[in-house]
Amino acid sequence: MGFSQIGKNLFKAKCNTCHHLNRDATGSDLTGVKAKWEAAGEADLLYEWVNSNLLKAQNKSAMAAKIDSYSKREMPNQDLTIEEINAIFSYVDSVVPTFIDAPPNDPTTSESR
Ligand code: HEC
C-alpha cells in the first residue's frame, strides 16, 4: 500500500467526520492546508495543532490565533505519530484544490460596447 493510500485510510478514519477536501464541513476544507502553514513559517506547529488543542491558548502560533478569530470550535486531540500525520498530508496534498469559492462571472462588469 502506498504512503498516500495509508494517509487516505487514516484521513477517512480520523478526520473525515469533520473535514472534507474542497469544501467546508464541521472543520474547514483541508486542501492545501500544509502549504498554508508552511508559508506562515509554522510547518512544525501544524503537527502540534493536529495533536493538541492547547495550541490556540499557548499564544505561539499565528495560524492558531487566526483560526480562533473565526472559529471557537475545538478540534479533538488526535494523538497521531509524525509518520501518520505525514501520511495524511501526503494524501491531502494529492487532492487538487478546485477553488469552488471562485466568484461566478458577474454580468454587471461585462462590457456590452
Ligand atoms: C470532531 C471534529 C474534528 C475532527 C475529527 C478533526 N478535526 Fe481538524 N478541525 C476541527 C475544527 C473545529 C477545526 C477548527 C477550524 C474550524 O472550525 O474550521 C479544525 C482545524 C484543523 C486544521 C487547521 C485548518 C486551517 O485552516 O489551518 C487542521 C490542519 C486540521 N484540523 C487537521 C485535522 C486532521 C489531520 C484530522 C484527522 C487526523 C482532524 N483535523 C480531525 C475539527 C475536527
Boltz pocket constraint, residues with backbone or C-beta under 6 A from the ligand:
constraints:
  - pocket:
      binder: B
      contacts: [[A, 10], [A, 11], [A, 14], [A, 15], [A, 16], [A, 17], [A, 18], [A, 19], [A, 25], [A, 26], [A, 27], [A, 28], [A, 29], [A, 30], [A, 33], [A, 46], [A, 49], [A, 50], [A, 63], [A, 67], [A, 71], [A, 72], [A, 73], [A, 74], [A, 75], [A, 76], [A, 78], [A, 80], [A, 88]]
      max_distance: 6.0
